[in-house]
Amino acid sequence: MNRRQFGAGMLGLAAAAGFSVKPAIARAAQSATPVASPVAGGAPMLAVADPDASVLYVIDTDTLAVTGIVEDVVMQTHCGFLPTPDGLLYLVDDVGSRLIAIDSTAQIVGEAAFEGYPFHIATDPDLRFMAIGTDNADAPIVIVDLSTWEARPVPLTEAGEVGLALTSNPNVLLHRNDVSNQVESYRLEQALAGNVAPASTVQIGAFGHGEAYDPATGRFYIATDDGVDVVSLDGAELEYVSTVPWETADRSGGRAYFHRLNADGTALVTYLANREAPEAEWGTWENDLFMVDANTLESTRTPLGNGYLLRYTLSHETALFTVVHFDGDVTHSVDLANGDVVGEVSLDPMTNAPVDGAAPWEAENRTTAITPDGSLGFVTQGGDGIIIVIDVESQAIHSTITVDTVLGYGGYLGVFGTADIVFDLIGR
């Protein structure tokens, strides 16, 4: 299965003033063990993955220059990027079935091989471990000790597409089991010793996909067909709290498959895609911003326009959502303090953009990123090797960056290399 087919499959499930920068660059040495203590200082770095070309670029967000390249790496987009406050960026490399970490100089500073096709990655707040969910029937979850890069299996007997999270103090593994429609907790030390009896379980809705965990409150949020199921964790004990339905008083239809907490954990942020119309009519698909107050569990829905929307991005104060449509692609800015859509930027068309009357899966797409301070946004122009740089405050295109490969299907973007990132415990 290639990456476009996999992305199409996931989206099918959901349907239920420019310049070119080409400087001299440093190329990454392949290193299997940590080489130094990472430093999370300086400007944020932009990671630009082109999985179809087996390459990952690192770009300085101050100069917009490519400062490094990691070659022979096929970034696994479903697992996403996981940037950490120590300045590292974690991702899965499909070439070697391995978890890798890169630093802001584009050096691979650690790697761990595993078996199986990966779905998700997650770390704990103390950055001691990384969990990888796979389709390996014998050991669907792998735990990597980030101090040694030793990978150890967790031999669960029933998993489905593994959704997961890790906690610290105590170290607990949370597993979304979409076979039994339940969340399970495991004391990590016991699970690594082969004791895979859950410490606690709680039922959730059907077709779970999309998790977020807040270590400050112990709440675990799971997207299902019914809405956002909210589960609390105390030690290793789970308790059902509530379900926040997708419908609001004024809007209905669709569901979310990805969600994130904002930087201070006060709101859950996602979008709802209503894809009831046939794939060839993708231009009519409705997309709504969906925000949940984490204290009251009250929700709001705000239209973001029709078309094709996949991943989105958060800074400390702003979210960016890029909607693809045959009448013109638009990046929307959302004020996370109040959920208002405060601006939009029209984008130049992609050469091989999706067209009206045909399913969008095999056409080009876009991905989006933003600096932690929310000053610059980045949107790929899939198939053209271009990254559009947006001045978020003025809602205008600042510049463009051109890389040496076409960024097929939009490639993938992430910001890392600074302690000021919006730290998410799950790969996005």
C-alpha positions in Angstrom: 0.0 0.0 0.0 1.5 3.3 -1.0 1.0 6.6 0.9 -1.7 8.0 -1.4 -3.7 4.8 -1.1 -3.3 4.9 2.7 -4.4 8.5 2.9 -7.3 7.8 0.6 -8.4 4.9 2.8 -8.3 7.1 5.9 -10.3 9.8 4.2 -12.7 7.3 2.9 -13.2 6.3 6.5 -13.8 9.9 7.4 -16.5 10.1 4.7 -18.4 7.6 6.6 5.8 37.9 -2.8 8.0 34.9 -3.2 11.6 33.8 -3.4 13.3 30.5 -3.9 15.8 29.3 -1.3 18.5 26.9 -2.4 21.5 27.3 -0.2 24.4 25.0 0.6 23.2 22.4 3.0 24.4 19.9 5.6 23.5 16.3 5.0 22.7 14.1 7.9 25.0 11.4 9.1 23.2 8.2 10.0 23.8 7.6 13.8 22.1 4.9 15.8 22.6 6.2 19.3 22.2 9.6 21.0 25.2 11.8 20.1 24.7 14.7 22.4 22.3 16.3 24.8 19.9 18.3 22.5 19.7 22.0 22.8 16.3 23.7 22.4 17.4 27.2 21.6 17.4 29.6 18.7 14.8 29.9 16.0 12.2 27.3 15.5 13.0 24.9 12.7 10.6 23.8 10.0 10.7 20.1 9.1 9.5 19.5 5.5 9.1 15.8 4.6 8.7 14.5 1.1 8.0 10.8 1.7 7.6 10.1 -2.1 11.2 11.4 -2.6 12.6 9.7 0.6 13.9 13.0 2.0 13.3 15.5 4.9 14.4 19.1 4.7 15.2 21.3 7.8 14.5 25.0 7.3 15.4 27.9 9.6 12.2 29.9 10.2 14.2 33.1 10.7 16.1 33.0 7.4 13.8 30.6 5.5 17.0 28.8 4.4 17.3 25.1 4.0 20.0 24.3 6.6 20.0 20.5 6.5 18.6 17.4 4.7 18.0 13.9 6.0 18.1 11.5 3.1 16.8 8.0 2.7 14.0 8.6 5.1 10.3 8.0 4.2 8.3 9.8 6.9 5.2 7.9 8.0 2.5 10.5 7.7 -0.2 8.7 9.6 2.1 8.7 12.7 2.9 12.3 12.1 5.6 14.4 13.7 6.2 14.6 17.5 8.3 17.6 18.4 9.5 17.7 22.1 10.6 20.6 24.3 14.2 19.4 24.3 14.5 20.4 20.7 14.1 17.0 19.0 11.7 15.8 16.4 10.5 12.2 16.5 9.0 10.4 13.5 8.7 7.0 12.0 10.8 6.1 9.0 9.0 3.6 6.7 12.2 2.6 4.9 13.7 0.9 7.9 10.6 0.4 10.1 12.2 2.5 12.8 11.5 5.3 15.1 14.1 8.1 14.7 14.8 11.4 16.4 16.5 14.3 14.6 17.9 17.5 16.0 17.8 21.0 14.6 21.0 20.4 12.6 19.3 17.5 10.7 21.3 14.9 12.5 19.7 11.6 13.4 20.5 11.3 17.2 18.7 8.0 17.9 16.8 5.2 16.3 15.0 2.0 17.2 13.8 -0.7 14.8 10.5 -2.4 15.3 8.2 -4.9 13.5 4.8 -4.2 12.0 3.1 -1.3 10.1 2.9 1.7 12.4 -0.2 3.7 13.1 0.5 6.1 16.0 3.3 7.3 18.3 3.1 8.8 21.7 5.4 9.9 24.5 5.1 10.6 28.2 5.4 14.1 29.8 8.8 13.2 31.3 10.2 12.1 27.8 11.3 8.7 29.2 9.5 6.5 26.7 8.0 6.5 23.2 5.1 4.1 22.4 4.5 2.9 18.8 1.2 1.3 17.8 1.5 -1.2 14.9 -0.4 -4.0 13.1 2.0 -6.7 14.5 -0.4 -9.3 15.8 2.2 -10.7 18.2 3.1 -7.3 19.8 0.9 -4.5 18.5 2.6 -1.9 20.9 6.3 -1.3 21.1 7.8 0.8 24.0 11.2 2.5 23.3 13.3 3.6 26.3 14.6 7.0 25.1 17.6 6.9 27.3 18.9 3.7 25.7 16.8 3.4 22.5 16.0 -0.2 23.5 12.7 -1.3 21.9 10.5 -3.7 23.9 7.2 -5.3 22.8 3.9 -5.3 24.6 2.1 -8.5 23.5 -1.5 -7.5 23.7 -3.9 -10.2 22.3 -6.5 -7.7 20.9 -5.7 -4.3 19.5 -7.3 -3.2 16.2 -5.7 0.0 14.9 -3.8 1.0 18.1 -4.5 4.3 19.6 -2.4 5.2 22.6 -1.0 7.6 25.2 1.6 7.4 27.9 1.6 9.0 31.4 4.3 9.8 33.9 4.3 9.3 37.7 3.1 6.6 37.5 4.1 5.3 34.1 0.8 4.1 32.5 0.1 3.0 29.0 -3.4 3.9 27.7 -4.7 1.9 24.8 -7.7 2.6 22.6 -9.0 -0.8 21.7 -11.3 -0.4 18.7 -12.1 -4.1 18.6 -13.8 -4.1 21.9 -14.6 -0.3 21.8 -12.9 0.4 25.1 -10.0 2.2 26.6 -7.6 0.1 28.6 -4.9 1.1 31.1 -1.7 -0.9 31.8 1.0 -0.3 34.4 3.9 0.1 32.1 6.4 -1.9 34.1 4.1 -4.8 34.3 3.2 -4.7 30.6 6.9 -4.7 29.7 7.3 -7.8 31.9 4.6 -9.6 30.0 1.6 -9.0 32.2 -0.9 -7.7 29.7 -4.0 -7.8 32.0 -5.5 -4.3 32.0 -5.4 -2.5 35.3 -8.7 -0.8 34.3 -11.1 -0.6 31.3 -13.9 1.7 30.3 -16.3 1.4 27.3 -16.3 4.1 24.6 -18.2 4.6 21.4 -17.7 2.8 18.1 -15.0 3.6 15.4 -12.6 5.4 17.7 -9.9 7.4 15.9 -8.1 10.4 17.4 -6.8 10.8 20.9 -5.5 13.6 23.2 -4.3 13.3 26.8 -4.0 16.1 29.3 -1.5 15.2 32.1 -2.6 18.1 34.2 -6.1 16.8 34.6 -5.6 13.1 33.8 -8.3 13.4 31.1 -8.1 11.3 27.9 -10.2 12.4 25.0 -11.2 10.0 22.3 -13.1 10.8 19.0 -15.8 8.2 18.2 -18.9 8.1 16.0 -20.9 9.5 18.9 -18.6 12.5 19.7 -15.7 13.1 22.0 -15.7 10.5 24.8 -14.0 11.9 27.9 -12.3 9.5 30.3 -10.4 10.4 33.5 -7.3 8.6 34.8 -6.3 8.4 38.4 -3.2 6.4 38.8 -4.1 3.5 36.6 -7.8 3.7 37.2 -10.1 4.8 34.4 -13.5 6.4 34.8 -16.0 7.5 32.1 -16.8 11.2 32.4 -19.0 12.3 29.5 -19.5 12.3 25.8 -19.5 15.6 23.9 -21.7 15.1 20.9 -20.7 16.4 17.5 -24.0 18.1 17.0 -24.6 21.6 18.5 -27.8 23.6 18.6 -27.2 25.2 15.2 -25.0 22.7 13.3 -25.0 19.0 12.7 -23.4 16.3 10.4 -19.9 14.9 10.2 -17.4 13.9 12.8 -13.7 14.4 13.7 -10.8 11.9 13.4 -8.0 14.1 14.7 -8.1 16.4 17.7 -5.6 18.3 19.9 -5.6 20.3 23.1 -4.5 23.9 23.0 -1.3 24.9 24.7 -2.7 25.5 28.1 -5.2 22.6 28.0 -8.3 24.7 28.3 -9.8 23.7 25.0 -10.0 20.7 22.7 -9.6 21.8 19.0 -10.5 20.0 15.9 -12.7 20.2 12.8 -15.7 18.2 11.7 -15.8 16.8 8.2 -19.3 16.1 6.8 -18.6 13.9 3.8 -22.0 12.4 3.2 -21.9 13.5 -0.5 -20.2 11.2 -3.0 -16.4 11.5 -3.4 -16.8 13.1 -6.8 -18.8 15.9 -5.1 -16.0 16.6 -2.6 -16.4 20.3 -3.3 -19.6 20.2 -1.3 -18.1 18.6 1.8 -18.7 20.8 4.8 -16.0 21.5 7.3 -16.6 23.1 10.7 -14.3 24.2 13.4 -15.2 22.3 16.6 -14.0 23.5 20.0 -14.7 22.0 23.4 -14.2 23.9 26.7 -12.2 21.5 28.8 -13.7 22.7 32.0 -17.4 22.8 31.1 -17.3 20.4 28.2 -19.5 22.8 26.2 -18.9 22.9 22.5 -19.1 25.2 19.5 -19.1 24.7 15.8 -18.1 27.4 13.2 -18.1 26.9 9.4 -14.7 26.8 7.7 -16.0 26.4 4.2 -16.6 23.5 1.8 -14.0 21.3 0.3 -11.2 18.9 1.3 -9.5 19.5 4.7 -7.1 17.1 6.4 -4.6 18.1 9.1 -4.3 21.4 10.8 -1.8 23.2 13.1 -1.7 25.1 16.4 0.4 27.8 17.9 0.0 29.1 21.4 -2.8 31.5 20.3 -3.7 30.6 16.7 -4.9 27.7 14.7 -4.5 27.4 10.9 -6.8 25.2 8.7 -6.2 24.9 5.0 -9.3 24.0 2.9 -8.7 22.8 -0.7 -11.5 23.6 -3.2 -11.6 23.8 -7.0 -12.8 27.4 -6.8 -9.7 28.3 -4.8 -7.8 27.1 -1.7 -7.9 29.1 1.5 -6.0 29.0 4.8 -8.2 30.1 7.7 -6.8 31.6 10.9 -8.6 30.9 14.2 -8.2 32.8 17.5 -7.9 30.0 20.1 -9.0 32.4 22.9 -12.5 32.6 21.6 -12.8 30.3 18.6 -13.4 33.1 16.1 -12.2 32.8 12.5 -10.2 36.0 12.3 -8.7 35.8 8.8 -8.1 33.9 5.6 -5.5 33.8 2.9 -6.1 32.7 -0.6 -3.5 30.4 -2.1 -2.1 30.0 -5.6 -3.5 26.9 -7.2 -1.6 23.6 -7.3 -0.6 22.3 -10.8 -2.4 18.9 -10.3 -5.1 20.1 -7.9 -8.3 18.0 -7.3 -11.0 18.8 -9.8 -14.7 18.9 -9.6 -16.4 15.6 -10.5 -13.5 13.3 -9.5 -12.5 11.9 -6.1 -9.6 14.0 -4.7 -7.4 11.2 -3.4 -4.9 10.8 -6.3 -4.6 14.6 -6.9 -2.3 16.9 -5.0 -2.9 18.2 -1.5 -1.5 20.6 1.1 -0.2 20.4 4.7 0.1 23.3 7.2 2.4 24.4 10.0 2.9 27.4 12.2 5.6 28.8 14.5 4.9 28.6 18.2 4.4 32.4 18.5 1.9 32.3 15.7 3.8 34.8 13.5 4.4 32.7 10.5 2.3 30.0 8.9 3.5 27.5 6.3 1.4 25.8 3.6 2.7 23.4 1.0 1.8 23.6 -2.7 1.8 19.8 -3.4 3.4 18.7 -6.6 5.1 22.0 -7.2 7.9 21.8 -4.5 6.7 25.1 -3.0 6.1 26.1 0.6 4.0 29.3 1.0 4.9 31.5 4.0 2.1 33.4 5.5 2.4 36.5 7.7 -0.4 35.5 10.2 -0.9 39.0 11.7 -1.4 40.7 8.3 -3.1 37.7 6.7 -0.9 38.1 3.7 1.6 35.9 1.8 5.1 36.8 3.1 7.2 34.8 0.7 7.7 31.3 -0.7 10.3 28.6 -0.3 11.2 26.2 -3.1 12.8 22.8 -2.4 14.4 20.3 -4.7 11.6 17.8 -4.8 7.9 18.3 -5.7 6.4 17.5 -2.3 4.0 15.0 -3.7 0.6 14.9 -2.1 1.6 18.0 -0.1 4.4 16.3 1.8 4.3 16.9 5.5 5.3 19.8 7.8 6.2 20.3 11.4 7.9 22.9 13.6 10.5 21.9 16.2 13.9 22.8 17.7 12.7 25.1 20.5 11.4 24.6 24.0 8.5 26.9 23.2 6.6 24.4 21.0 3.0 23.5 21.7 4.0 20.2 23.2 1.6 17.4 22.2 2.2 14.0 23.7 0.8 12.2 20.6 2.3 12.4 17.0 0.4 14.8 14.7 
